[in-house]
Amino acid sequence: MSGLVRAESLFRARRRARRLRSARPALVLAIVTTVVGGVVWVGYASPFLRLTSITVKGTSRLTSAEVLAVARVRTGVPLVDVPVGAVRQRVAALTPVARVRVDRDWPHRLVIEVTERQPVAVVSAGGAAGGDQVLVDGVGVAFAASASAPAGLLDLRVPLPVLGATSTPAAAALKVWTQLPTAVRREIRWMRADSPDAISFALAGGPRPGGSMVVWGSPADGADKLAVLATLMRRPASLYDVSTPSVAVTR
């Protein structure tokens, strides 16, 4: 009898184990469904992760209101539902904006951090001082009109660029500008670029009273041109043409 009892107990134990194994997937699924449902509810339906404030940083030329107007984000929506990439693209389309970063600051805030373009040169209507002026950044993008440009900017004489567009002559001239030593930059009164391959600049100082003109050509071979120019300027001249360094010309 004792053997039969033990066999029956063993049979019952195995049957319970089989039931537990068969019920385990359903139990796991129920737990996962509950957890996922809770996460979805917290993210989308609960008031805990709703957008309540938007912070704009880094603006000086633009106002926060201008940035928010193009960002087109409403408070009260789930923060997880804010299209960060789309907001970034819309704000980046503003002409004075060089870069923009958009971050969710959990649990309730969106942060839009703007880096504005900085003026390096000023272009005047007609290529001469006076009249309307356009500010250009270091890569040749015309990003703002100004009645009076800030002091210390390069006087850049190129075809008047369209606001929001990159001027290829301006970009080429500014590439040359970055290649020049500080001592040469200080002597430049203005820089001209009728095209990306026709760059020249006027020097206030130099060996000739009243200054000299330098014909640079394209931005290519900058180091060679600079070395040839330094050699040529040992003798006074009104013009130094280093556009082809191997056959430089003075007069």
LOVEX-871685 format. One record per residue (C-alpha): x, y, z. Coordinates in steps of 0.001 Angstrom, whole numbers, plus 500000, padded with zeros to 6 digits. Last residue first. Layout:
N
XYZ
...
***
This chain:
251
553803597088438674
554180593592439965
553594590185438382
553806586614439672
554578583891437131
554866580741439285
552353582091441804
549516582420439264
547016584699441061
550007586384442697
549479589823441128
551004592564443254
549924596085442345
551041599591443349
554621598488443883
557365598987446449
559980596194446654
560151593771449575
556479593183448835
557400590675446141
558920588192448597
555964588272451006
553586587951448034
555438584858446758
555118583146450167
551424584071450418
550717582775446932
552429579468447671
550479579002450920
547150579866449254
547538577492446331
543772577561445567
541517580314446973
541047581720443443
542699584853442052
544858586777444504
545291590187442907
546814592390445611
546357596159445452
548711598543447240
548724601230449904
548836605007449882
552597605131450303
554233601984448874
556028599418451079
552892598024452706
550036599704454492
546381600113453596
546250596929451555
543477596476449007
542168593025448184
541595590756445211
539562587650444448
538610586557440935
538076582792441028
534950582740443243
533497585592441147
533500589389441359
535335588969444651
536646592076446414
538308592565449805
538542595879451647
541011597893453707
543309594946454406
546278595882456621
545053594075459748
544439590943457706
548090590861456667
549345590850460276
546719588229461217
548092585806458638
545919585053455598
544267581663455119
541023582687456865
540617585623454461
541152583327451469
538205581203452603
536308584427453196
536813585407449553
535587582005448335
532471582112450541
531730585680449432
532013584732445756
529779581679446382
527127583736448190
525173581353450412
521481582187450638
519299583320453540
519255586930452433
520170587245448766
523719588427448104
524786591822446703
527471591039444127
530767591076446073
532732593782447859
533515592664451424
534417595298454013
535586592956456795
533865593577460102
535474595511462952
532571597766463830
529028596421463721
527099597228460526
524762600213460304
521475599998458397
521603596219458694
520245593319456696
520715589818458091
521758586282457140
523944586359454052
525741582997454205
529381583157453081
530942580519455319
532202582944457972
528923584827458281
527649587642456062
525837590814457139
524055592770454419
524216596535454134
521787598962452559
523231602264451417
526739603468452186
530186602044451496
530729600449448121
529819597167446423
526620598559444901
524680597673448034
527124597104450877
528433593699451942
529549593268455556
531929590599456795
532395588263459762
528897588334461231
528008585552463698
525250583089462875
523047582150465818
523377579016467908
519925578045469162
518981575795472065
515350574645472120
514524572961475449
511230571093475960
509945570691479530
507624568446481585
509226565229482845
511810565153481463
513865567705479544
513163566742475920
515904568155473735
516102570354470618
519476571542469298
519893574254466702
522721575368464439
523554578403462281
520274580261462809
519974583823461430
517983582648458367
515346580626460241
515214577183458584
517012575649461576
513877576319463658
511699574211461353
514259571422461045
514729571134464821
510967571057465422
510644568248462871
513367566225464594
511881566720468076
508379565610467059
506722566045470527
504851562813471384
507099561827474291
506245565140475951
502553564215475896
500606567281474722
499631570071477139
501920572648475608
501721573132471855
504769573116469571
504872575139466357
508671575610466221
508195578503463762
506324580708466246
508446579508469168
511615580802467507
510082584176466737
508712584476470291
512120583673471765
513503586653469882
516108586518467134
519251588675467066
520115587601470613
518997583993470957
520972581293472780
518219579540474712
514494578915474204
512619577119476996
509267575411476414
506939574643479342
504102572289480344
504656569237478155
502823566309479766
504730563501481454
502770563128484736
499316564009483388
498659560388482367
497459559376478917
500524559271476676
503696558395478560
502198557104481806
499523555117479957
502045553658477534
504312552617480417
501402551042482294
500243549154479217
503754547870478685
503939546655482285
500494545011482219
501126543360478855
504486542043480094
502887540606483230
500026538972481289
502443537531478741
504574536054481528
501506534460483122
500317533042479791
503757531632479129
503857530058482652
500463528318482543
501704525275480565
504704524877482856
502546525226485973
500090522608484709
502924520209483891
504375520671487378
500961519961488957
500694516730486923
504165515689487999
503281516207491651
500052514228491269
501898511291489704
504514511326492471
501799511300495135
500067508373493396
503319506420493202
504049507065496881
500578505922497883
500878502767495751
504214501934497351
502758502429500859
500000500000500000
***
